Amino acid sequence: LVEAAGSRGLRRAEGKRRPGRSRGAPRAARTAETAQRIKRSRRLKANNRERNRMHNLNAALDALRDVLPTFPEDAKLTKIETLRFAHNYIWALTETLRLA
């Protein structure tokens, strides 16, 4: 490449452009496009984090349900029922130990 000195420093001679630069869309449109792409990417990442969080929470609740005594055995407690039952069960075990 041949470079010539110009009024703004060095520039490329013979009208050659830098690779990767396009003259298609105006700068404002490219910026808005980039902003939308970044927003979409952030939203997808946040959705994945939330999905993983809920999977982990549900797995923990399933593990808690496995150690709680329930009747009948095949009855699946809701999330709030599981937490309330666990709280009451721990309280009852504590009281049993305290009185023994």
C-alpha positions in Angstrom: 0.0 0.0 0.0 1.1 3.5 -0.8 0.4 6.2 1.8 0.5 9.9 1.2 0.7 12.7 3.7 -2.5 14.8 3.7 -4.0 17.6 5.7 -5.2 15.1 8.4 -2.0 13.0 8.7 -1.4 9.8 6.7 -4.1 8.5 4.5 -4.3 5.7 1.9 -3.6 6.7 -1.6 -5.6 5.6 -4.7 -9.0 5.7 -2.8 -8.4 2.4 -0.9 -10.5 2.0 2.2 -9.8 0.3 5.4 -11.1 -3.3 5.5 -14.2 -3.8 7.6 -15.6 -0.3 7.0 -18.8 0.0 5.0 -20.4 3.0 3.4 -23.8 1.4 3.2 -25.7 2.7 6.2 -25.3 6.1 7.9 -23.5 6.2 11.2 -26.7 6.9 13.2 -28.4 3.8 11.7 -25.3 1.6 12.4 -25.3 2.9 16.0 -29.0 2.2 16.5 -28.5 -1.2 14.9 -25.6 -2.0 17.3 -27.6 -0.7 20.3 -30.5 -3.0 19.3 -28.2 -6.0 18.9 -26.6 -5.3 22.3 -30.0 -5.0 23.9 -31.1 -8.3 22.4 -27.9 -10.0 23.5 -28.3 -8.7 27.1 -32.0 -9.7 27.2 -31.1 -13.3 26.0 -28.4 -13.5 28.6 -30.7 -12.3 31.4 -33.4 -14.8 30.2 -30.8 -17.6 30.4 -29.7 -16.6 33.9 -33.3 -16.5 35.1 -34.1 -19.8 33.5 -31.0 -21.4 35.2 -32.0 -19.8 38.5 -35.5 -21.2 38.3 -34.1 -24.7 37.3 -31.9 -24.6 40.4 -34.7 -23.4 42.7 -37.0 -26.2 41.4 -34.3 -28.8 41.8 -33.7 -27.6 45.4 -37.4 -27.8 46.2 -37.6 -31.3 44.7 -34.7 -32.4 46.9 -36.5 -30.8 49.9 -39.7 -32.7 49.0 -37.8 -36.0 49.0 -36.8 -35.6 52.6 -40.1 -34.4 54.0 -42.6 -37.0 55.2 -45.8 -36.7 53.1 -48.9 -38.7 53.0 -49.8 -40.1 50.5 -46.3 -40.7 49.1 -47.1 -39.7 45.5 -48.6 -36.3 46.5 -46.5 -33.4 45.2 -46.6 -30.3 47.4 -46.6 -26.9 45.8 -43.7 -24.6 46.3 -45.3 -22.7 49.1 -46.7 -25.8 50.7 -43.2 -27.4 50.6 -41.7 -24.3 52.4 -44.5 -24.1 55.0 -44.3 -27.8 55.7 -40.5 -27.8 56.0 -40.8 -24.8 58.4 -43.4 -26.6 60.5 -41.5 -29.9 60.4 -38.2 -28.3 61.6 -40.2 -26.5 64.3 -41.8 -29.8 65.5 -38.4 -31.6 65.5 -36.9 -28.7 67.5 -39.7 -28.9 70.0 -39.3 -32.7 70.3 -35.6 -32.3 71.0 -36.3 -29.5 73.5 -38.8 -31.5 75.4 -36.7 -34.7 75.4 
